[in-house]
């Protein structure tokens, strides 16, 4: 582990980052006291996601909003106006 002062770290930051990426650990000190550590990031160990894991287990209807049409209208127009809005829409079409 290599220790440098904060002024030197500001001056040579890009070089220090390259060293850390290569595996070195660098301690940055202020007035002789360590305050930070520059080190490489650990490699991601996530497993890749498997696509299609739920294929065939659920069916999405063609008109997914149909069962909830009155609830959706109630959210926009208020529960008291749901019937009147539906009648007005049917008269327009």
C-alpha distance (Angstrom), angle and dihedral (degrees) to the residues before:
residue distance angle dihedral
X1 . . .
X2 3.77 . .
X3 3.85 121.8 .
X4 3.82 123.1 -153.6
X5 3.79 134.2 168.3
X6 3.78 122.1 -105.7
X7 3.82 94.8 -109.1
X8 3.79 91.6 55.5
X9 3.83 89.8 46.1
X10 3.82 90.9 54.8
X11 3.79 90.8 48.0
X12 3.82 96.3 48.3
X13 3.81 102.3 27.9
X14 3.81 97.9 131.6
X15 3.82 91.6 50.8
X16 3.80 91.0 47.7
X17 3.81 91.8 49.8
X18 3.81 89.9 52.3
X19 3.81 90.0 50.9
X20 3.79 91.3 49.2
X21 3.80 91.3 49.0
X22 3.80 87.8 53.3
X23 3.82 89.9 56.3
X24 3.82 105.9 -89.3
X25 3.80 122.6 132.8
X26 3.79 115.6 -141.8
X27 3.81 124.6 -169.1
X28 3.79 116.5 -150.4
X29 3.82 114.7 -150.6
X30 3.79 132.7 -165.4
X31 3.80 115.7 -155.8
X32 3.81 88.9 -11.8
X33 3.84 94.8 -54.7
X34 3.83 118.8 111.1
X35 3.80 111.5 -116.0
X36 3.83 105.8 163.1
X37 3.78 142.8 15.6
X38 3.80 124.5 -141.4
X39 3.80 110.9 -156.1
X40 3.81 139.8 151.6
X41 3.78 120.3 -84.8
X42 3.78 117.6 -110.9
X43 3.78 115.3 -109.0
X44 3.80 115.8 -103.4
X45 3.79 111.0 -101.3
X46 3.81 98.6 -171.2
X47 3.76 117.7 136.9
X48 3.79 113.6 -124.5
X49 3.79 113.9 -103.2
X50 3.76 118.0 -105.1
X51 3.81 110.3 -128.6
X52 3.78 120.5 -141.5
X53 3.78 96.3 24.6
X54 3.85 91.6 145.6
X55 3.81 97.6 40.4
X56 3.80 110.3 146.5
X57 3.80 95.4 6.6
X58 3.82 97.1 95.2
X59 3.79 133.2 33.7
X60 3.79 120.7 -150.9
X61 3.82 112.7 -152.1
X62 3.80 120.1 -127.2
X63 3.81 92.0 -117.0
X64 3.80 101.7 38.6
X65 3.82 93.5 175.0
X66 3.84 96.8 53.3
X67 3.83 97.6 90.5
X68 3.80 90.6 50.6
X69 3.82 101.1 40.5
X70 3.81 95.7 113.9
X71 3.80 91.9 44.9
X72 3.81 90.8 51.3
X73 3.82 91.4 47.8
X74 3.80 88.9 49.9
X75 3.81 90.2 55.0
X76 3.80 91.8 54.1
X77 3.80 103.0 35.4
X78 3.80 103.3 21.4
X79 3.80 127.0 -103.5
X80 3.82 94.2 -86.1
X81 3.83 94.4 57.5
X82 3.82 98.9 47.8
X83 3.81 95.8 98.1
X84 3.79 94.6 44.5
X85 3.81 92.8 49.2
X86 3.80 92.2 50.6
X87 3.84 90.6 50.8
X88 3.80 92.1 47.9
X89 3.81 91.7 50.0
X90 3.80 92.5 48.7
X91 3.83 90.5 50.6
X92 3.82 90.5 53.9
X93 3.79 94.7 52.5
